[in-house]
Amino acid sequence: MPRSLKKGPYLDPKLMKKIAGKKPADSGVVKTWARRSQISPEMVGFTFGVHNGREHLEVFVTEDMVGHRLGEFSPTKKFYRHGGKMQKELEQKKKEAEITAAKAAKVASDTKK
């Protein structure tokens, strides 16, 4: 549920103090832990290092991001892959296709000589 219009958007005061009076080109990466802070029009052009729990991921703010929260652009979980028998079969078929393509390329290069 969105924040009440009466209250207005949540902007982290420390974060706003860090970018106040600075130009995006001069500031470099601004590190922050304020994932819940909304992106305001004053933040456009800045690069923020948003903490995801382990490291700071760089987020370059554009006009399309205004109104969203910083945490939306710094995922906290890393997708590895889906498991199961079907996934293993797909990976094996892909590997076999790569091997046959490599062999075909090798044969084609040998016949040219």
Contacts in CASP RR format, 6 or more apart in sequence:
PFRMAT RR
TARGET T0000
AUTHOR 0000-0000-0000
METHOD contacts of the structure
MODEL  1
MPRSLKKGPYLDPKLMKKIAGKKPADSGVVKTWARRSQISPEMVGFTFGV
HNGREHLEVFVTEDMVGHRLGEFSPTKKFYRHGGKMQKELEQKKKEAEIT
AAKAAKVASDTKK
3 9 0 8 1.000
3 10 0 8 1.000
9 38 0 8 1.000
9 40 0 8 1.000
9 67 0 8 1.000
10 36 0 8 1.000
10 37 0 8 1.000
10 38 0 8 1.000
11 37 0 8 1.000
11 38 0 8 1.000
11 40 0 8 1.000
12 32 0 8 1.000
12 34 0 8 1.000
12 36 0 8 1.000
12 37 0 8 1.000
14 34 0 8 1.000
15 30 0 8 1.000
15 32 0 8 1.000
15 34 0 8 1.000
15 37 0 8 1.000
16 40 0 8 1.000
16 42 0 8 1.000
18 30 0 8 1.000
18 32 0 8 1.000
19 27 0 8 1.000
19 30 0 8 1.000
19 42 0 8 1.000
19 43 0 8 1.000
19 46 0 8 1.000
24 44 0 8 1.000
24 45 0 8 1.000
24 46 0 8 1.000
24 47 0 8 1.000
27 46 0 8 1.000
27 47 0 8 1.000
28 46 0 8 1.000
28 47 0 8 1.000
29 47 0 8 1.000
29 48 0 8 1.000
29 49 0 8 1.000
29 56 0 8 1.000
29 58 0 8 1.000
30 46 0 8 1.000
30 47 0 8 1.000
30 48 0 8 1.000
30 49 0 8 1.000
31 48 0 8 1.000
31 49 0 8 1.000
31 51 0 8 1.000
31 56 0 8 1.000
32 48 0 8 1.000
32 49 0 8 1.000
32 50 0 8 1.000
32 51 0 8 1.000
32 70 0 8 1.000
33 51 0 8 1.000
34 70 0 8 1.000
35 50 0 8 1.000
35 51 0 8 1.000
35 69 0 8 1.000
35 70 0 8 1.000
35 71 0 8 1.000
35 74 0 8 1.000
36 69 0 8 1.000
36 70 0 8 1.000
36 71 0 8 1.000
37 69 0 8 1.000
37 70 0 8 1.000
38 67 0 8 1.000
38 68 0 8 1.000
38 69 0 8 1.000
38 70 0 8 1.000
39 61 0 8 1.000
39 65 0 8 1.000
39 66 0 8 1.000
39 67 0 8 1.000
39 68 0 8 1.000
39 69 0 8 1.000
39 70 0 8 1.000
40 66 0 8 1.000
40 67 0 8 1.000
41 63 0 8 1.000
41 66 0 8 1.000
43 61 0 8 1.000
43 66 0 8 1.000
44 61 0 8 1.000
44 62 0 8 1.000
44 63 0 8 1.000
44 65 0 8 1.000
44 66 0 8 1.000
45 60 0 8 1.000
45 61 0 8 1.000
45 62 0 8 1.000
46 60 0 8 1.000
46 61 0 8 1.000
47 58 0 8 1.000
47 59 0 8 1.000
47 60 0 8 1.000
47 61 0 8 1.000
48 58 0 8 1.000
48 59 0 8 1.000
48 61 0 8 1.000
48 70 0 8 1.000
49 56 0 8 1.000
49 57 0 8 1.000
49 58 0 8 1.000
49 59 0 8 1.000
49 74 0 8 1.000
50 56 0 8 1.000
50 57 0 8 1.000
50 59 0 8 1.000
50 70 0 8 1.000
50 71 0 8 1.000
50 73 0 8 1.000
50 74 0 8 1.000
51 57 0 8 1.000
51 74 0 8 1.000
52 71 0 8 1.000
52 74 0 8 1.000
52 75 0 8 1.000
52 76 0 8 1.000
53 76 0 8 1.000
57 73 0 8 1.000
57 74 0 8 1.000
57 75 0 8 1.000
59 70 0 8 1.000
59 73 0 8 1.000
59 74 0 8 1.000
65 73 0 8 1.000
81 87 0 8 1.000
END
